[in-house]
Amino acid sequence: MPHRFDPTILREYDIRGIVGETLFAADAAAIGRAFAATVLAEAGRRVAVGYDGRLTSPELEAALVEGLAAGGIDVARIGRGPTPMLYFATATLGVDGGIMVTGSHNPPDHNGFKLVLGGKPFYADAIQKLGALAASLGTPDRPRGQVADRPVFDAYVARLLRDYDGIRPLSVVWDCGNGATGEVAVQLARRLPGRHILLNEAIDGNFPAHHPDPTVAENLVQLQERVIREGADLGIGFDGDGDRIGVVDAQGRILWGDQIMIVLARDVLTRHPGAPILADVKASQVLFDEIARAGGTPVMMETGHSPIKARLAETGAPLAGEMSGHIFFADRYYGYDDALYVAVRLLGILGRAPQSLAAMRDALPPAVNTPELRIECDEARKFAIVEEVRERLRRRGAEFVAIDGVRVKSDNGWWLLRASNTQAVIVARAESQTEAGLARLKRQLAAELAASGLTLPD
C-alpha cells in the first residue's frame, strides 16, 4: 500500500497541512502504517494516540489508529485533550511512542500530527524518512494490533496539581481560546486555591472568540481587558493545543516568553545552583544576563521546540524555553513543553513571592525591542541570504553568534537574522536599551538585508 504525501506537509517539527487540500484521512492512515513500521523496527509495539478539539481531528484520529493497528501496533487511545496530555501518556503508560492529532495554533482548516518515539521528539530527518517509508510500504505481514481506550485525563490533572506549591491564593483569569486546554483548565480552576475566572473554555474548533495563539498581541486583548476589570493578579492564555503559554500582569501588560522564563529560572536555580538554563537565539539578552545573575549557566541555542526538548535531555538542564511560549520543565517534571504545567508552577512561585508579577516585570532591566519581523523570501534563497550576511560580518570582524542564523552584538545591543525552518521567510529581531540605539540597530539590519536584495519592513 505505497502512499505519497503532498510534499508541503512534511515539516521540520511536525506533519501539517490544510484538510481537504493537502491533508486527508488517507494521509493519516499512511502515517499510522509508516510509524508502525518505524516503531517495530525499534523493537516497540505500543503507541498512544490523542487528538485536539479541531472539527477534523476525530476523523483523522480514527484513520491514524486504523493505520497503526493495520501495521501491527497496539494502540492506546487517550481521547481528546491538549498535546501535553499525549506527552504525559507516553511518559506514564509504558508505550513506545505517541502521536497527537493537532493543528496547534494554526487556522481552523489546518490540522496535523506531532510524534514521539522512545520518549524523544520525532522531527527533521525522521519525518522525511517517514514520508519515504510510506511510499515504499507493502501489505503488512504482521497480525493486526489491538486497540483499547486508555483515558489519562484524571491522572494528568492530578499530576499537574501535584507540583503546586503556593502559599498565598491568587486571582487568575484563564483564556483557553476555545482550544484543547479547556476541560483541563476547568478542573485546575476548581481545585487550585484562589479566585479563577475562565474565558473561552468550551472547546470549539471554529475558535469563535479569537485565534488561539498567545504570541500575537491582538489575541490577548480579551484576556487583558478581563484581568483589569476583575482586578486579577494575572492572566494566562494558551494556544490551540496547550504547549505554548501567554501571560499578562495585573496591569494587563504582556510578558513574553523570555520574561516568563526569568521568573521561572530564578526559582528553579534556588534548587539547582549553577545549572544550565536553555533559551533560543531570539530571546532577550536580559534573559541570559538574569540567568547568570541568579547563579545559572545561560545556554543560547537554535529556535525550535523539538531541538530544545532534545537538548534539554542531553544536558540535564532543569528548564528551557523559547520566545514562542514553549517552556520545558525537567525540574520535578518530564522535560516536555506543557503550558498548563508551566501555569501551575508560575502560580506556585507567585503564591510564595513577596512581589507581584507586575512588580517583578517593573524591576527588569530596560529593553526596547522590535517584535519578530518576518520578511518573505524565496524558499530556495533564504538560507543563502543568511550565509551571505554571515560572510560579510566575518570579513568585517563583527562580533556575532552563528547559532541558527546570525545574532550580532554591538554597543547598541543586538540584532538577529535567521531563516525560518517552516516557512518561506527570513526572521529578524533587534533589541537595545534605548529607542535611539534600537533605531541604529534597525539601520544596520536594513543595510545587511538590502545588500542581499531584501527590504526590512517598517
C-alpha positions as CSV (number, residue, x, y, z in Angstrom):
1,M,0.0,0.0,0.0
2,P,2.5,2.7,-1.1
3,H,1.4,6.3,-0.3
4,R,2.8,9.6,-1.3
5,F,2.2,12.8,0.7
6,D,1.8,16.3,-0.5
7,P,5.5,17.4,0.0
8,T,4.4,20.6,1.8
9,I,3.0,18.7,4.8
10,L,6.3,17.1,5.9
11,R,7.6,19.9,8.1
12,E,10.7,20.3,10.3
13,Y,9.0,19.7,13.6
14,D,5.7,18.0,12.7
15,I,3.4,17.0,9.8
16,R,0.9,19.7,9.0
17,G,-1.4,20.7,6.2
18,I,-4.8,22.1,5.1
19,V,-7.5,19.5,5.4
20,G,-9.1,18.7,2.1
21,E,-6.4,20.4,0.1
22,T,-3.0,19.0,1.2
23,L,-4.0,16.7,4.1
24,F,-6.6,13.9,4.0
25,A,-7.7,10.9,6.1
26,A,-5.7,8.7,3.7
27,D,-2.6,10.5,4.8
28,A,-3.4,9.9,8.5
29,A,-3.7,6.1,7.8
30,A,-0.4,6.1,5.9
31,I,1.3,7.9,8.7
32,G,-0.1,5.2,11.0
33,R,1.3,2.4,8.9
34,A,4.7,4.1,8.4
35,F,5.1,4.9,12.1
36,A,4.0,1.4,13.0
37,A,6.9,0.0,10.8
38,T,9.3,2.6,12.4
39,V,8.3,1.5,16.0
40,L,8.5,-2.2,15.2
41,A,12.0,-1.6,13.7
42,E,13.0,-0.2,17.1
43,A,11.5,-3.3,18.8
44,G,8.5,-1.4,20.1
45,R,4.8,-2.5,19.8
46,R,2.6,0.1,21.6
47,V,1.7,3.7,20.7
48,A,-0.6,6.2,22.4
49,V,-2.8,8.4,20.3
50,G,-4.6,11.6,21.3
51,Y,-6.4,14.4,19.4
52,D,-7.3,18.1,19.9
53,G,-10.6,19.9,19.6
54,R,-10.5,20.7,15.9
55,L,-13.5,19.7,13.8
56,T,-11.4,17.4,11.6
57,S,-9.5,15.8,14.4
58,P,-11.8,12.8,15.2
59,E,-11.8,11.7,11.5
60,L,-8.0,11.9,11.3
61,E,-7.5,10.2,14.6
62,A,-9.7,7.3,13.5
63,A,-7.8,6.9,10.3
64,L,-4.5,7.2,12.1
65,V,-5.5,4.5,14.6
66,E,-6.6,2.2,11.8
67,G,-3.2,2.6,10.1
68,L,-1.3,1.9,13.3
69,A,-3.4,-1.2,14.0
70,A,-3.1,-2.4,10.4
71,G,0.6,-2.1,10.7
72,G,0.7,-4.4,13.7
73,I,0.9,-1.9,16.6
74,D,-1.2,-1.9,19.7
75,V,-2.9,1.4,20.2
76,A,-3.8,3.2,23.4
77,R,-6.4,5.9,22.6
78,I,-6.3,8.6,25.3
79,G,-9.1,10.7,23.7
80,R,-9.4,14.5,23.3
81,G,-7.2,16.9,25.2
82,P,-4.1,19.1,24.9
83,T,-0.8,17.9,23.3
84,P,1.0,17.7,26.7
85,M,-1.6,15.2,27.8
86,L,-0.4,12.9,25.0
87,Y,3.2,13.5,26.1
88,F,2.1,12.6,29.6
89,A,0.6,9.4,28.3
90,T,3.8,8.4,26.5
91,A,5.7,9.0,29.8
92,T,3.4,7.0,32.0
93,L,1.6,4.3,30.0
94,G,4.6,2.2,29.2
95,V,4.2,2.8,25.4
96,D,7.0,3.0,22.9
97,G,5.7,6.1,21.1
98,G,2.9,8.6,20.7
99,I,1.1,10.6,18.0
100,M,-1.0,13.7,18.7
101,V,-3.5,14.8,16.0
102,T,-3.4,18.6,16.3
103,G,-3.3,21.7,14.2
104,S,-1.6,23.6,17.1
105,H,-2.2,27.3,16.8
106,N,-2.9,27.3,13.0
107,P,-6.2,28.3,11.3
108,P,-9.3,26.1,11.8
109,D,-8.9,24.4,8.4
110,H,-5.4,23.2,9.2
111,N,-4.5,20.0,11.1
112,G,-1.5,17.7,11.6
113,F,0.4,15.4,13.7
114,K,3.1,15.6,16.4
115,L,5.1,12.5,17.1
116,V,7.2,11.0,19.9
117,L,9.3,7.9,19.7
118,G,11.2,6.3,22.6
119,G,10.5,9.3,24.8
120,K,12.2,11.6,22.3
121,P,10.8,14.2,19.8
122,F,10.4,12.8,16.3
123,Y,11.4,15.6,13.9
124,A,13.6,16.8,11.0
125,D,15.1,13.8,9.1
126,A,13.0,11.3,10.9
127,I,9.8,12.9,9.4
128,Q,11.3,12.9,5.9
129,K,12.2,9.2,6.4
130,L,8.7,8.5,7.4
131,G,7.4,10.0,4.2
132,A,9.9,7.9,2.2
133,L,8.8,4.8,4.1
134,A,5.2,5.4,3.4
135,A,6.0,5.5,-0.3
136,S,7.6,2.1,-0.2
137,L,5.4,0.1,2.2
138,G,3.7,-3.1,1.0
139,T,1.0,-5.1,2.7
140,P,1.7,-5.6,6.4
141,D,2.8,-9.2,7.2
142,R,2.1,-9.0,11.0
143,P,-1.0,-9.7,12.9
144,R,-3.3,-6.7,13.4
145,G,-2.7,-4.7,16.6
146,Q,-5.1,-4.3,19.4
147,V,-6.9,-1.0,20.0
148,A,-8.0,0.0,23.5
149,D,-9.3,3.2,25.2
150,R,-6.8,4.3,27.8
151,P,-8.0,7.7,29.2
152,V,-5.4,9.6,31.2
153,F,-7.3,12.8,31.8
154,D,-7.8,12.4,35.6
155,A,-4.2,11.2,36.1
156,Y,-2.9,14.1,34.0
157,V,-4.9,16.7,36.0
158,A,-3.7,15.2,39.3
159,R,-0.1,15.3,38.1
160,L,-0.4,19.0,37.2
161,L,-1.8,19.8,40.6
162,R,0.8,17.8,42.5
163,D,3.5,20.4,42.0
164,Y,1.5,23.5,43.0
165,D,3.4,25.0,46.0
166,G,1.9,28.4,46.5
167,I,1.0,29.8,49.9
168,R,-1.0,32.9,49.0
169,P,-4.1,32.4,46.9
170,L,-4.3,34.4,43.7
171,S,-6.9,35.9,41.5
172,V,-6.4,34.5,38.0
173,V,-8.1,34.8,34.6
174,W,-7.6,31.9,32.2
175,D,-8.2,32.2,28.5
176,C,-8.3,28.8,26.7
177,G,-9.1,30.3,23.3
178,N,-11.7,27.5,22.7
179,G,-8.7,25.2,22.3
180,A,-7.9,21.8,23.7
181,T,-6.9,23.0,27.1
182,G,-10.5,24.0,28.1
183,E,-11.6,20.9,30.0
184,V,-8.2,20.6,31.9
185,A,-8.3,24.3,32.8
186,V,-11.8,23.9,34.2
187,Q,-10.5,21.2,36.6
188,L,-7.5,23.2,37.6
189,A,-9.6,26.3,38.3
190,R,-11.9,24.2,40.6
191,R,-9.1,22.7,42.6
192,L,-6.5,25.4,42.9
193,P,-6.8,27.9,45.8
194,G,-7.8,31.5,45.0
195,R,-10.3,33.1,42.6
196,H,-10.4,31.8,39.0
197,I,-12.2,33.3,36.0
198,L,-12.4,31.2,32.8
199,L,-12.7,32.6,29.3
200,N,-13.4,30.6,26.2
201,E,-13.1,27.3,28.0
202,A,-15.6,25.5,25.7
203,I,-13.7,23.5,23.2
204,D,-14.7,24.7,19.7
205,G,-12.7,24.1,16.6
206,N,-14.1,27.2,14.9
207,F,-12.3,29.3,17.6
208,P,-15.1,31.9,17.7
209,A,-13.6,34.3,20.3
210,H,-10.1,34.8,18.8
211,H,-7.3,32.9,17.2
212,P,-5.6,30.6,19.8
213,D,-2.1,32.0,19.5
214,P,-0.9,33.9,22.6
215,T,2.3,35.1,20.9
216,V,0.2,37.6,18.9
217,A,-0.8,40.6,21.0
218,E,-4.2,41.0,19.4
219,N,-5.2,37.6,20.6
220,L,-4.6,38.6,24.2
221,V,-6.8,41.7,24.2
222,Q,-9.8,39.9,25.7
223,L,-7.6,38.5,28.5
224,Q,-6.0,41.9,29.2
225,E,-9.4,43.6,29.5
226,R,-10.8,41.0,31.8
227,V,-7.7,41.0,34.1
228,I,-8.0,44.7,34.5
229,R,-11.8,44.6,35.0
230,E,-11.6,41.8,37.6
231,G,-8.6,43.3,39.4
232,A,-6.9,40.0,39.0
233,D,-3.2,39.3,39.8
234,L,-2.5,37.9,36.3
235,G,-4.0,36.3,33.2
236,I,-2.9,33.2,31.5
237,G,-3.6,32.2,27.8
238,F,-2.9,29.1,25.9
239,D,-2.5,28.2,22.2
240,G,-4.8,25.7,20.4
241,D,-3.1,22.5,21.7
242,G,-1.8,23.7,25.0
243,D,2.0,23.5,24.6
244,R,2.5,27.3,24.5
245,I,1.7,29.9,27.1
246,G,1.0,33.6,27.2
247,V,0.9,35.7,30.4
248,V,-0.3,39.2,31.3
249,D,0.3,41.0,34.6
250,A,-2.3,42.8,36.8
251,Q,-1.9,46.0,34.6
252,G,-2.7,44.0,31.5
253,R,0.9,44.1,30.2
254,I,2.1,41.2,28.2
255,L,5.1,39.1,29.5
256,W,6.7,37.5,26.5
257,G,8.3,34.1,26.6
258,D,11.8,35.3,27.7
259,Q,10.3,37.4,30.5
260,I,8.2,34.5,31.8
261,M,11.5,32.4,31.7
262,I,13.2,34.9,34.0
263,V,10.6,34.4,36.7
264,L,10.7,30.7,36.4
265,A,14.5,30.4,36.1
266,R,15.1,32.4,39.3
267,D,13.0,30.0,41.3
268,V,14.5,26.8,39.7
269,L,18.0,28.0,40.3
270,T,17.4,28.2,44.0
271,R,17.3,24.4,43.9
272,H,19.8,23.8,41.1
273,P,22.5,26.4,41.5
274,G,24.9,26.6,38.6
275,A,22.6,24.6,36.3
276,P,22.3,25.2,32.6
277,I,19.1,27.1,31.5
278,L,18.4,26.8,27.8
279,A,16.8,29.6,25.7
280,D,16.5,30.2,22.0
281,V,18.5,32.7,20.0
282,K,15.6,35.0,19.7
283,A,15.4,35.6,23.4
284,S,16.3,38.9,25.0
285,Q,19.9,39.5,26.3
286,V,18.1,40.4,29.6
287,L,17.2,36.7,30.0
288,F,20.7,35.4,29.6
289,D,22.1,38.1,31.9
290,E,19.4,37.4,34.5
291,I,20.1,33.6,34.4
292,A,23.8,34.3,35.1
293,R,22.9,36.8,37.8
294,A,20.7,34.2,39.5
295,G,23.6,31.8,39.6
296,G,22.8,29.7,36.5
297,T,24.6,29.0,33.3
298,P,22.8,30.5,30.3
299,V,22.9,28.5,27.1
300,M,21.8,30.0,23.8
301,M,20.6,27.6,21.1
302,E,18.7,27.3,17.9
303,T,15.0,28.1,17.8
304,G,12.5,25.1,17.7
305,H,10.7,23.2,20.3
306,S,11.9,19.8,19.1
307,P,15.6,20.5,19.2
308,I,15.3,22.4,22.5
309,K,13.5,19.4,24.0
310,A,16.2,17.1,22.8
311,R,19.0,19.3,24.1
312,L,17.3,19.6,27.5
313,A,17.5,15.8,27.8
314,E,21.1,15.7,26.7
315,T,22.4,18.4,29.1
316,G,20.3,17.6,32.1
317,A,19.1,21.2,32.3
318,P,16.2,21.7,34.7
319,L,14.5,24.4,32.5
320,A,14.4,25.6,28.9
321,G,12.2,27.9,26.8
322,E,11.8,29.9,23.7
323,M,10.2,33.2,22.7
324,S,7.2,31.4,21.2
325,G,6.0,30.4,24.7
326,H,7.2,26.7,24.5
327,I,8.6,26.2,28.0
328,F,10.1,22.9,29.2
329,F,10.4,21.8,32.9
330,A,12.6,19.0,33.8
331,D,12.7,20.2,37.4
332,R,10.2,17.9,39.0
333,Y,8.6,17.1,35.6
334,Y,9.1,15.2,32.4
335,G,11.0,17.8,30.2
336,Y,8.4,18.4,27.6
337,D,6.6,21.6,26.8
338,D,3.4,21.8,28.8
339,A,1.7,25.2,29.1
340,L,-0.7,24.0,31.8
341,Y,2.1,22.7,33.9
342,V,4.0,26.0,33.5
343,A,0.9,27.9,34.6
344,V,0.7,25.8,37.8
345,R,4.4,26.3,38.6
346,L,4.1,30.1,37.9
347,L,1.1,30.4,40.2
348,G,3.1,28.5,42.9
349,I,6.0,30.9,42.5
350,L,3.8,34.0,42.7
351,G,1.9,32.5,45.6
352,R,5.1,32.4,47.6
353,A,6.7,35.6,46.4
354,P,6.8,38.9,48.3
355,Q,6.4,40.7,45.0
356,S,3.6,40.7,42.5
357,L,4.2,39.7,38.9
358,A,3.7,43.3,37.9
359,A,6.4,44.4,40.3
360,M,8.8,41.7,39.0
361,R,8.2,43.0,35.5
362,D,8.9,46.6,36.6
363,A,12.2,45.5,38.2
364,L,13.6,44.0,35.0
365,P,16.4,45.9,33.3
366,P,15.2,48.2,30.5
367,A,15.0,46.8,27.0
368,V,13.5,48.2,23.8
369,N,13.0,45.7,21.0
370,T,11.2,45.0,17.8
371,P,8.6,42.3,17.5
372,E,9.6,39.3,15.4
373,L,9.9,40.7,11.9
374,R,9.0,38.3,9.1
375,I,10.4,39.0,5.6
376,E,9.0,37.0,2.7
377,C,11.8,35.3,0.8
378,D,12.1,32.5,-1.8
379,E,12.4,29.1,-0.1
380,A,15.5,28.3,-2.2
381,R,17.2,31.6,-1.3
382,K,16.5,32.1,2.4
383,F,19.4,30.1,3.9
384,A,21.8,31.6,1.2
385,I,20.9,35.1,2.3
386,V,21.7,34.4,5.9
387,E,25.1,32.9,4.8
388,E,25.8,36.0,2.7
389,V,25.2,38.2,5.7
390,R,27.3,35.9,7.9
391,E,30.2,36.1,5.4
392,R,30.1,39.9,5.2
393,L,30.1,40.1,9.0
394,R,33.0,37.7,9.2
395,R,35.1,39.8,6.7
396,R,34.4,42.9,8.8
397,G,35.4,41.3,12.0
398,A,32.0,41.9,13.6
399,E,31.1,40.2,16.9
400,F,28.3,37.7,16.3
401,V,27.0,34.3,17.3
402,A,26.4,31.9,14.4
403,I,23.7,29.8,16.1
404,D,20.6,29.3,13.9
405,G,21.4,32.4,11.7
406,V,23.4,35.3,12.9
407,R,23.0,37.3,16.2
408,V,25.2,40.4,16.0
409,K,26.3,42.2,19.2
410,S,27.3,45.8,19.3
411,D,27.4,48.7,21.8
412,N,23.8,49.5,20.9
413,G,22.5,46.0,21.7
414,W,22.0,43.1,19.3
415,W,20.1,42.1,16.1
416,L,19.2,38.7,14.7
417,L,18.7,37.3,11.3
418,R,17.6,33.7,10.7
419,A,15.9,31.6,8.1
420,S,12.6,30.1,9.2
421,N,12.6,26.3,9.2
422,T,8.9,26.1,8.4
423,Q,8.0,29.0,6.1
424,A,9.5,30.9,3.1
425,V,10.5,33.8,5.3
426,I,13.6,35.3,7.0
427,V,13.0,36.3,10.6
428,A,14.7,39.4,12.1
429,R,14.7,40.9,15.6
430,A,16.6,43.7,17.3
431,E,17.0,44.9,20.9
432,S,18.6,47.9,22.7
433,Q,18.4,49.7,26.0
434,T,17.2,52.9,24.3
435,E,15.0,53.9,21.4
436,A,17.9,55.7,19.7
437,G,20.0,52.5,20.0
438,L,17.3,50.4,18.5
439,A,17.0,52.8,15.6
440,R,20.7,52.4,14.9
441,L,20.4,48.6,15.1
442,K,17.5,48.6,12.6
443,R,19.5,50.7,10.2
444,Q,22.4,48.2,10.4
445,L,19.9,45.3,9.9
446,A,18.2,47.1,6.9
447,A,21.6,47.7,5.3
448,E,22.5,44.0,5.5
449,L,19.2,42.9,4.1
450,A,19.5,45.5,1.3
451,A,22.9,44.1,0.3
452,S,21.2,40.8,-0.3
453,G,18.2,42.2,-2.1
454,L,15.6,42.3,0.7
455,T,13.8,45.2,2.5
456,L,13.3,45.4,6.2
457,P,9.6,46.1,7.0
458,D,8.7,49.3,8.8
